[in-house]
């Protein structure tokens, strides 16, 4: 395995930023670790594999001219072990994009040590917050074994008017598998598929609630056709009857209770 072997580096020098693009396109495996990469767009393609580990962090530039994703995976693989990815600020940039245009396919795996943020929005660029992770083409797949996935926040200035946050996960086409992790933001599914593993159900209001296979609580809105959502029930993470857990705080005043399989959850 090669470490930080940069095939092509381009300093864009756009106004107000020293944006840098890194390209991994030699069909080999590379690792980024122990380093911060501010104002970077990273492109992985042509069957290459990039692993992020040991606390490496990647922050996209804050200008839309430099590209919308902190990391873009095209017909390649990404393994997120331990690190942080942040979509571009101001314009609601995307944290990670997974795309495939050939039979090779594209895949991203997110482990428990990963944190991914969509970029927040500001009025000068957009009022829409950025998606943390998006899967946009058939043959692309994102698997979440853990980690923290946080949607970008919409513009909070009064002059912005109506403003929306981004999605924690957005699927245009392709596949998402969720076995663990903590998610702040909606799951949006247009024409793809989402599989959720755990003691989980979707309620009458269209929210996915329960406990994932890694033991993490989940309570997110699902936006999409329910037939494109598959819940793979895992009773091993269900608590015995009458055992309650609080997914946010020990204060249960005003809490909403609901049942998922054998488990009683408390949402504050």
TORDREN-558103 format. One record per residue (C-alpha): residue number from 1; residue in one letter; x, y, z. Coordinates in nm, 3 decimals, always signed. Example, Ala and Ser with C-alpha at 12.3 -4.5 7.8 and 13.67 -1.06 7.14 Angstrom:
2
[1 'A' [+1.230 -0.450 +0.780]]
[2 'S' [+1.367 -0.106 +0.714]]
//
This chain:
268
[1 'X' [+0.000 +0.000 +0.000]]
[2 'X' [+0.131 +0.343 -0.094]]
[3 'X' [+0.099 +0.640 +0.135]]
[4 'X' [+0.009 +0.986 +0.005]]
[5 'X' [+0.127 +0.925 -0.350]]
[6 'X' [-0.027 +1.217 -0.538]]
[7 'X' [-0.054 +1.151 -0.907]]
[8 'X' [-0.158 +1.501 -1.002]]
[9 'X' [-0.183 +1.817 -0.795]]
[10 'X' [-0.327 +2.139 -0.931]]
[11 'X' [-0.326 +2.467 -0.737]]
[12 'X' [-0.624 +2.656 -0.875]]
[13 'X' [-0.551 +2.993 -0.718]]
[14 'X' [-0.907 +3.121 -0.738]]
[15 'X' [-0.984 +3.452 -0.576]]
[16 'X' [-1.004 +3.430 -0.199]]
[17 'X' [-0.880 +3.069 -0.179]]
[18 'X' [-0.572 +2.863 -0.252]]
[19 'X' [-0.778 +2.568 -0.368]]
[20 'X' [-0.594 +2.245 -0.445]]
[21 'X' [-0.717 +1.942 -0.639]]
[22 'X' [-0.569 +1.597 -0.581]]
[23 'X' [-0.626 +1.321 -0.836]]
[24 'X' [-0.582 +0.948 -0.770]]
[25 'X' [-0.627 +0.774 -1.104]]
[26 'X' [-0.360 +0.503 -1.140]]
[27 'X' [-0.575 +0.203 -1.032]]
[28 'X' [-0.354 +0.161 -0.722]]
[29 'X' [-0.428 +0.189 -0.349]]
[30 'X' [-0.331 +0.502 -0.154]]
[31 'X' [-0.365 +0.627 +0.203]]
[32 'X' [-0.409 +0.975 +0.349]]
[33 'X' [-0.334 +0.991 +0.721]]
[34 'X' [-0.231 +1.219 +1.007]]
[35 'X' [-0.270 +1.532 +0.795]]
[36 'X' [-0.515 +1.816 +0.740]]
[37 'X' [-0.606 +1.907 +0.381]]
[38 'X' [-0.779 +2.248 +0.385]]
[39 'X' [-0.932 +2.392 +0.067]]
[40 'X' [-0.897 +2.060 -0.117]]
[41 'X' [-1.106 +1.870 -0.371]]
[42 'X' [-1.003 +1.506 -0.399]]
[43 'X' [-1.092 +1.297 -0.705]]
[44 'X' [-1.063 +0.916 -0.705]]
[45 'X' [-1.114 +0.740 -1.039]]
[46 'X' [-1.009 +0.464 -1.284]]
[47 'X' [-1.028 +0.178 -1.034]]
[48 'X' [-0.810 +0.348 -0.772]]
[49 'X' [-0.866 +0.307 -0.398]]
[50 'X' [-0.817 +0.577 -0.135]]
[51 'X' [-0.813 +0.506 +0.238]]
[52 'X' [-0.858 +0.784 +0.495]]
[53 'X' [-0.719 +0.700 +0.839]]
[54 'X' [-0.546 +0.820 +1.155]]
[55 'X' [-0.745 +1.139 +1.186]]
[56 'X' [-0.683 +1.284 +0.841]]
[57 'X' [-0.921 +1.567 +0.754]]
[58 'X' [-1.033 +1.707 +0.419]]
[59 'X' [-1.217 +2.038 +0.387]]
[60 'X' [-1.346 +2.149 +0.048]]
[61 'X' [-1.284 +2.507 -0.072]]
[62 'X' [-1.548 +2.766 +0.009]]
[63 'X' [-1.605 +2.861 -0.355]]
[64 'X' [-1.840 +2.675 -0.588]]
[65 'X' [-1.592 +2.735 -0.871]]
[66 'X' [-1.360 +2.478 -0.715]]
[67 'X' [-1.602 +2.185 -0.729]]
[68 'X' [-1.898 +2.081 -0.520]]
[69 'X' [-1.757 +1.779 -0.332]]
[70 'X' [-1.473 +1.742 -0.085]]
[71 'X' [-1.425 +1.387 -0.222]]
[72 'X' [-1.561 +1.254 -0.549]]
[73 'X' [-1.540 +0.880 -0.628]]
[74 'X' [-1.587 +0.784 -0.995]]
[75 'X' [-1.553 +0.413 -1.085]]
[76 'X' [-1.324 +0.374 -0.785]]
[77 'X' [-1.325 +0.292 -0.412]]
[78 'X' [-1.302 +0.488 -0.090]]
[79 'X' [-1.245 +0.341 +0.258]]
[80 'X' [-1.307 +0.584 +0.543]]
[81 'X' [-1.152 +0.441 +0.860]]
[82 'X' [-1.083 +0.743 +1.079]]
[83 'X' [-1.105 +1.104 +0.971]]
[84 'X' [-1.321 +1.405 +0.888]]
[85 'X' [-1.466 +1.527 +0.558]]
[86 'X' [-1.632 +1.868 +0.525]]
[87 'X' [-1.820 +1.996 +0.221]]
[88 'X' [-1.752 +2.350 +0.102]]
[89 'X' [-1.886 +2.622 +0.327]]
[90 'X' [-2.095 +2.917 +0.204]]
[91 'X' [-2.235 +2.740 -0.103]]
[92 'X' [-2.365 +2.422 +0.065]]
[93 'X' [-2.099 +2.192 -0.077]]
[94 'X' [-2.127 +1.813 -0.070]]
[95 'X' [-1.910 +1.602 +0.155]]
[96 'X' [-1.874 +1.285 -0.057]]
[97 'X' [-2.010 +1.197 -0.402]]
[98 'X' [-2.011 +0.837 -0.531]]
[99 'X' [-2.062 +0.792 -0.905]]
[100 'X' [-2.016 +0.522 -1.169]]
[101 'X' [-2.028 +0.550 -1.545]]
[102 'X' [-1.890 +0.208 -1.640]]
[103 'X' [-1.921 -0.158 -1.539]]
[104 'X' [-1.640 -0.115 -1.285]]
[105 'X' [-1.872 +0.037 -1.026]]
[106 'X' [-1.793 +0.274 -0.741]]
[107 'X' [-1.798 +0.202 -0.369]]
[108 'X' [-1.748 +0.393 -0.045]]
[109 'X' [-1.724 +0.237 +0.301]]
[110 'X' [-1.760 +0.450 +0.614]]
[111 'X' [-1.630 +0.312 +0.944]]
[112 'X' [-1.696 +0.414 +1.302]]
[113 'X' [-1.412 +0.665 +1.310]]
[114 'X' [-1.547 +0.880 +1.026]]
[115 'X' [-1.730 +1.211 +1.044]]
[116 'X' [-1.877 +1.365 +0.727]]
[117 'X' [-2.039 +1.710 +0.705]]
[118 'X' [-2.232 +1.867 +0.424]]
[119 'X' [-2.135 +2.230 +0.374]]
[120 'X' [-2.343 +2.502 +0.534]]
[121 'X' [-2.506 +2.768 +0.317]]
[122 'X' [-2.469 +3.145 +0.306]]
[123 'X' [-2.689 +3.394 +0.123]]
[124 'X' [-2.426 +3.505 -0.129]]
[125 'X' [-2.416 +3.158 -0.287]]
[126 'X' [-2.727 +2.958 -0.192]]
[127 'X' [-2.975 +2.911 +0.090]]
[128 'X' [-2.969 +2.528 +0.063]]
[129 'X' [-2.742 +2.328 +0.292]]
[130 'X' [-2.519 +2.064 +0.134]]
[131 'X' [-2.570 +1.687 +0.141]]
[132 'X' [-2.319 +1.494 +0.351]]
[133 'X' [-2.306 +1.189 +0.120]]
[134 'X' [-2.470 +1.148 -0.220]]
[135 'X' [-2.488 +0.844 -0.450]]
[136 'X' [-2.583 +0.952 -0.798]]
[137 'X' [-2.555 +0.669 -1.051]]
[138 'X' [-2.646 +0.303 -1.090]]
[139 'X' [-2.353 +0.080 -0.999]]
[140 'X' [-2.254 +0.308 -0.711]]
[141 'X' [-2.279 +0.200 -0.349]]
[142 'X' [-2.218 +0.354 -0.007]]
[143 'X' [-2.201 +0.133 +0.302]]
[144 'X' [-2.217 +0.275 +0.654]]
[145 'X' [-2.074 +0.048 +0.923]]
[146 'X' [-2.058 +0.344 +1.160]]
[147 'X' [-1.950 +0.705 +1.175]]
[148 'X' [-2.125 +1.038 +1.215]]
[149 'X' [-2.300 +1.184 +0.910]]
[150 'X' [-2.428 +1.542 +0.935]]
[151 'X' [-2.623 +1.737 +0.673]]
[152 'X' [-2.521 +2.094 +0.592]]
[153 'X' [-2.731 +2.368 +0.746]]
[154 'X' [-2.938 +2.604 +0.536]]
[155 'X' [-2.878 +2.977 +0.548]]
[156 'X' [-2.993 +3.110 +0.886]]
[157 'X' [-2.997 +3.478 +0.795]]
[158 'X' [-3.337 +3.647 +0.798]]
[159 'X' [-3.283 +3.784 +0.447]]
[160 'X' [-3.259 +3.429 +0.312]]
[161 'X' [-3.627 +3.366 +0.362]]
[162 'X' [-3.717 +2.997 +0.327]]
[163 'X' [-3.405 +2.788 +0.374]]
[164 'X' [-3.355 +2.412 +0.384]]
[165 'X' [-3.091 +2.190 +0.533]]
[166 'X' [-2.919 +1.934 +0.315]]
[167 'X' [-2.959 +1.558 +0.348]]
[168 'X' [-2.748 +1.323 +0.554]]
[169 'X' [-2.780 +1.074 +0.264]]
[170 'X' [-2.905 +1.146 -0.087]]
[171 'X' [-2.956 +0.868 -0.342]]
[172 'X' [-3.036 +0.966 -0.699]]
[173 'X' [-2.954 +0.620 -0.835]]
[174 'X' [-2.743 +0.343 -0.686]]
[175 'X' [-2.744 +0.173 -0.347]]
[176 'X' [-2.694 +0.265 +0.018]]
[177 'X' [-2.649 +0.012 +0.300]]
[178 'X' [-2.679 +0.136 +0.658]]
[179 'X' [-2.564 -0.100 +0.935]]
[180 'X' [-2.442 +0.159 +1.182]]
[181 'X' [-2.365 +0.521 +1.247]]
[182 'X' [-2.527 +0.838 +1.373]]
[183 'X' [-2.719 +1.052 +1.124]]
[184 'X' [-2.830 +1.414 +1.146]]
[185 'X' [-3.045 +1.490 +0.842]]
[186 'X' [-3.292 +1.325 +0.609]]
[187 'X' [-3.249 +1.014 +0.394]]
[188 'X' [-3.356 +1.124 +0.044]]
[189 'X' [-3.412 +0.852 -0.216]]
[190 'X' [-3.511 +0.934 -0.574]]
[191 'X' [-3.457 +0.620 -0.785]]
[192 'X' [-3.209 +0.415 -0.584]]
[193 'X' [-3.232 +0.168 -0.298]]
[194 'X' [-3.161 +0.201 +0.073]]
[195 'X' [-3.118 -0.097 +0.307]]
[196 'X' [-3.132 -0.043 +0.683]]
[197 'X' [-3.005 -0.316 +0.917]]
[198 'X' [-3.126 -0.324 +1.274]]
[199 'X' [-3.423 -0.329 +1.508]]
[200 'X' [-3.588 -0.061 +1.296]]
[201 'X' [-3.918 +0.039 +1.143]]
[202 'X' [-4.064 +0.326 +0.945]]
[203 'X' [-4.351 +0.499 +1.124]]
[204 'X' [-4.670 +0.654 +0.992]]
[205 'X' [-4.498 +0.991 +0.957]]
[206 'X' [-4.227 +0.849 +0.732]]
[207 'X' [-3.949 +0.845 +0.991]]
[208 'X' [-3.699 +0.562 +1.025]]
[209 'X' [-3.676 +0.485 +1.396]]
[210 'X' [-3.502 +0.223 +1.604]]
[211 'X' [-3.157 +0.086 +1.669]]
[212 'X' [-2.907 -0.003 +1.398]]
[213 'X' [-2.700 -0.321 +1.399]]
[214 'X' [-2.405 -0.142 +1.561]]
[215 'X' [-2.625 -0.035 +1.853]]
[216 'X' [-2.668 +0.327 +1.743]]
[217 'X' [-3.012 +0.485 +1.770]]
[218 'X' [-3.162 +0.624 +1.450]]
[219 'X' [-3.448 +0.871 +1.402]]
[220 'X' [-3.445 +1.032 +1.057]]
[221 'X' [-3.704 +1.135 +0.801]]
[222 'X' [-3.725 +0.917 +0.489]]
[223 'X' [-3.810 +1.105 +0.170]]
[224 'X' [-3.890 +0.868 -0.116]]
[225 'X' [-4.098 +0.569 -0.219]]
[226 'X' [-4.126 +0.312 +0.059]]
[227 'X' [-4.084 +0.023 -0.186]]
[228 'X' [-3.730 +0.150 -0.245]]
[229 'X' [-3.653 +0.119 +0.126]]
[230 'X' [-3.567 -0.226 +0.266]]
[231 'X' [-3.541 -0.290 +0.638]]
[232 'X' [-3.333 -0.596 +0.724]]
[233 'X' [-3.460 -0.675 +1.071]]
[234 'X' [-3.193 -0.764 +1.326]]
[235 'X' [-3.351 -0.872 +1.654]]
[236 'X' [-3.011 -0.920 +1.819]]
[237 'X' [-2.995 -0.545 +1.889]]
[238 'X' [-3.349 -0.528 +2.030]]
[239 'X' [-3.362 -0.481 +2.404]]
[240 'X' [-3.593 -0.696 +2.616]]
[241 'X' [-3.948 -0.577 +2.670]]
[242 'X' [-3.993 -0.279 +2.903]]
[243 'X' [-3.631 -0.170 +2.876]]
[244 'X' [-3.617 +0.195 +2.776]]
[245 'X' [-3.327 +0.390 +2.633]]
[246 'X' [-3.298 +0.764 +2.590]]
[247 'X' [-3.134 +0.851 +2.260]]
[248 'X' [-3.054 +1.211 +2.346]]
[249 'X' [-3.070 +1.304 +2.715]]
[250 'X' [-3.154 +1.157 +3.052]]
[251 'X' [-3.438 +1.408 +3.093]]
[252 'X' [-3.753 +1.233 +2.973]]
[253 'X' [-3.997 +1.515 +3.043]]
[254 'X' [-4.221 +1.561 +2.742]]
[255 'X' [-4.070 +1.254 +2.577]]
[256 'X' [-4.235 +1.063 +2.296]]
[257 'X' [-4.247 +0.687 +2.343]]
[258 'X' [-4.282 +0.430 +2.071]]
[259 'X' [-4.207 +0.062 +2.024]]
[260 'X' [-3.973 -0.100 +1.776]]
[261 'X' [-3.984 -0.477 +1.782]]
[262 'X' [-3.894 -0.582 +2.137]]
[263 'X' [-3.756 -0.240 +2.227]]
[264 'X' [-3.912 +0.065 +2.384]]
[265 'X' [-3.738 +0.386 +2.284]]
[266 'X' [-3.761 +0.728 +2.440]]
[267 'X' [-3.720 +1.026 +2.209]]
[268 'X' [-3.681 +1.363 +2.375]]
//
